Amino acid sequence: MSYWQHESAIVDAGAQLGEGTKVWHFAHISAGARIGERCALGQGVYVGNDVLIGNNVRVQNNVSVYDAVTLEDDVFCGPSMVFTNVYNPRAAVARKNEYRRTLVKQGATLGANCTIVCGHEIGRYAFVGAGAVVQKDLPDFALVVGVPAKRIGWMSRFGEKLSFDARGFAQCPHTGDRYELQGEVCRLVEEGNLS
């Protein structure tokens, strides 16, 4: 076994977990789940069958990653944040054939207690503040907060709020990354050193 699991965790037969992944107390990984390398799945985490998780993903305590959710590499899911997969659930109405897919792209951060309403795409390195409710697609590097979530700025790959000059350029002081803002699109135009 190339991954580690706590003795109280359940990893169903058939689940695929990559090298160096850790599954902590009382977590449950369903049989169809595919999880990459060097991931950390915290206490009380649930991962459904139709879930794909990339490499180096952190899923903090008490998060359920339901069917139809994909997390790309380096995604951070804060404690008790919520995914949904049905837009209009009813206990008496079966809607498993109506799941809406959610894609969280590389490097995105989903803050503690935020909610991602199903059927949306969270852009690369987007940053969702604690407690926010996301009801629409988010562009790359967007910083959003509130209910419903509204964009209040842009974040670097390092996780720092960007300040753009009059020409629409910003530089991350930690990495040297350079960004360009054109309208509602923030682009990484020159990579520095992220490590």
C-alpha positions as CSV (number, residue, x, y, z in Angstrom):
1,M,0.0,0.0,0.0
2,S,1.6,3.3,-1.2
3,Y,-0.8,5.5,0.9
4,W,-1.4,5.7,4.6
5,Q,-4.7,5.5,6.4
6,H,-5.6,5.8,10.1
7,E,-7.1,2.7,11.6
8,S,-10.5,4.3,12.0
9,A,-10.6,5.4,8.3
10,I,-12.5,3.3,5.7
11,V,-11.1,3.0,2.2
12,D,-13.5,0.9,0.1
13,A,-12.0,-1.8,-2.2
14,G,-11.5,-0.4,-5.7
15,A,-10.6,3.2,-4.6
16,Q,-7.4,4.4,-6.1
17,L,-5.0,6.5,-3.9
18,G,-1.6,7.7,-5.0
19,E,1.8,7.5,-3.4
20,G,2.2,9.4,-0.1
21,T,-1.5,10.2,0.3
22,K,-2.8,10.3,3.9
23,V,-6.3,9.5,5.1
24,W,-7.0,10.6,8.6
25,H,-9.5,9.7,11.4
26,F,-13.0,8.6,10.5
27,A,-12.7,9.4,6.8
28,H,-14.5,7.3,4.2
29,I,-13.2,6.9,0.6
30,S,-15.7,5.3,-1.7
31,A,-14.8,2.5,-4.1
32,G,-14.9,4.6,-7.3
33,A,-12.8,7.5,-6.0
34,R,-9.5,8.3,-7.8
35,I,-7.1,10.3,-5.6
36,G,-3.6,11.4,-6.6
37,E,-0.3,11.5,-4.9
38,R,0.7,13.5,-1.7
39,C,-2.9,14.4,-0.8
40,A,-4.2,14.9,2.8
41,L,-7.8,13.9,3.6
42,G,-8.6,15.2,7.1
43,Q,-10.8,13.8,9.9
44,G,-14.4,13.0,8.9
45,V,-13.8,13.6,5.2
46,Y,-16.1,11.7,2.8
47,V,-15.1,11.1,-0.9
48,G,-17.8,9.8,-3.3
49,N,-17.5,7.3,-6.1
50,D,-17.6,9.7,-9.1
51,V,-14.8,12.0,-7.7
52,L,-11.4,12.8,-9.2
53,I,-8.8,14.4,-7.0
54,G,-5.4,15.5,-8.4
55,N,-2.0,15.6,-6.7
56,N,-1.1,17.5,-3.6
57,V,-4.7,18.3,-2.7
58,R,-5.6,19.2,0.9
59,V,-9.1,18.4,2.1
60,Q,-9.5,19.6,5.6
61,N,-11.7,18.2,8.4
62,N,-15.5,17.5,7.9
63,V,-15.6,18.0,4.1
64,S,-17.7,15.8,1.9
65,V,-16.6,15.6,-1.7
66,Y,-19.7,14.3,-3.4
67,D,-20.2,12.6,-6.8
68,A,-19.6,14.8,-9.9
69,V,-16.8,16.9,-8.2
70,T,-13.3,17.2,-9.7
71,L,-10.4,18.8,-7.8
72,E,-7.3,19.5,-9.9
73,D,-3.7,19.5,-8.5
74,D,-2.9,21.7,-5.5
75,V,-6.5,22.6,-4.5
76,F,-7.1,23.5,-0.8
77,C,-10.6,22.7,0.7
78,G,-10.9,24.5,4.1
79,P,-12.6,23.0,7.1
80,S,-16.3,22.2,6.8
81,M,-16.6,23.7,3.3
82,V,-19.5,22.3,1.3
83,F,-20.0,20.9,-2.2
84,T,-23.4,20.2,-3.6
85,N,-24.3,18.1,-6.7
86,V,-28.0,18.6,-7.1
87,Y,-29.5,22.1,-7.7
88,N,-33.0,21.4,-6.3
89,P,-32.8,18.5,-3.9
90,R,-35.9,16.9,-2.4
91,A,-35.9,13.9,-0.1
92,A,-38.8,12.3,-1.9
93,V,-37.6,12.9,-5.4
94,A,-34.6,10.8,-6.8
95,R,-32.3,13.1,-8.8
96,K,-29.1,11.1,-9.2
97,N,-29.5,11.5,-13.0
98,E,-29.5,15.3,-12.5
99,Y,-26.1,15.8,-10.9
100,R,-24.3,18.9,-12.1
101,R,-20.6,18.7,-12.4
102,T,-18.3,21.0,-10.4
103,L,-14.7,21.6,-11.5
104,V,-12.1,23.2,-9.1
105,K,-9.0,24.1,-11.1
106,Q,-5.4,23.9,-10.2
107,G,-4.3,25.8,-7.1
108,A,-7.7,27.2,-6.0
109,T,-8.5,27.8,-2.3
110,L,-11.9,27.2,-0.9
111,G,-12.1,28.8,2.5
112,A,-13.6,27.4,5.7
113,N,-17.4,27.0,5.7
114,C,-17.8,28.2,2.1
115,T,-20.4,26.6,-0.2
116,I,-19.9,25.8,-3.8
117,V,-23.3,25.4,-5.5
118,C,-23.0,22.6,-8.1
119,G,-22.6,23.1,-11.8
120,H,-19.8,25.6,-11.7
121,E,-16.1,26.0,-12.5
122,I,-13.7,27.6,-10.0
123,G,-10.7,29.1,-12.0
124,R,-7.0,28.4,-11.5
125,Y,-5.7,29.9,-8.2
126,A,-9.1,31.5,-7.4
127,F,-9.5,32.2,-3.7
128,V,-13.0,31.8,-2.1
129,G,-13.2,33.5,1.3
130,A,-14.4,31.8,4.5
131,G,-18.2,31.5,4.5
132,A,-18.8,32.6,0.9
133,V,-21.5,31.1,-1.2
134,V,-20.4,30.6,-4.8
135,Q,-23.3,30.5,-7.3
136,K,-21.5,31.1,-10.6
137,D,-18.2,30.3,-12.4
138,L,-15.1,32.1,-11.1
139,P,-12.3,33.3,-13.3
140,D,-8.6,32.4,-12.7
141,F,-7.0,34.3,-9.8
142,A,-10.4,35.8,-8.6
143,L,-10.8,36.7,-4.9
144,V,-14.4,36.4,-3.8
145,V,-16.2,36.9,-0.5
146,G,-19.7,37.1,0.8
147,V,-23.2,35.7,0.3
148,P,-23.6,35.5,-2.7
149,A,-19.9,35.6,-3.4
150,K,-18.7,38.8,-5.2
151,R,-15.2,39.4,-6.6
152,I,-13.3,42.0,-4.6
153,G,-9.9,41.6,-6.1
154,W,-7.3,39.2,-7.5
155,M,-4.9,36.7,-5.9
156,S,-1.4,35.6,-6.8
157,R,-0.4,32.0,-7.1
158,F,1.3,32.5,-3.7
159,G,-2.0,33.6,-2.1
160,E,-1.4,37.3,-1.8
161,K,-3.9,40.0,-3.0
162,L,-2.6,41.7,-6.1
163,S,-2.3,45.5,-6.5
164,F,-2.4,46.6,-10.2
165,D,-0.7,49.8,-11.5
166,A,-2.3,52.2,-13.9
167,R,-1.2,50.1,-16.9
168,G,-2.9,47.0,-15.5
169,F,0.2,45.1,-14.2
170,A,1.0,43.6,-10.8
171,Q,3.9,41.7,-9.4
172,C,3.9,39.2,-6.5
173,P,6.6,40.3,-4.0
174,H,7.1,36.7,-2.8
175,T,7.6,34.9,-6.2
176,G,8.3,37.6,-8.8
177,D,5.3,36.4,-10.8
178,R,3.9,39.2,-13.1
179,Y,0.2,39.5,-13.8
180,E,-1.8,41.6,-16.3
181,L,-5.4,42.7,-15.8
182,Q,-7.5,43.3,-18.9
183,G,-11.1,44.0,-18.0
184,E,-12.3,41.0,-16.0
185,V,-9.4,38.8,-17.0
186,C,-6.3,38.4,-14.9
187,R,-3.4,36.6,-16.6
188,L,-0.1,35.3,-15.4
189,V,2.4,36.8,-17.9
190,E,5.7,35.9,-16.3
191,E,6.4,33.1,-13.8
192,G,8.8,33.6,-10.9
193,N,9.7,31.0,-8.3
194,L,6.6,29.6,-6.4
195,S,8.6,27.3,-4.1
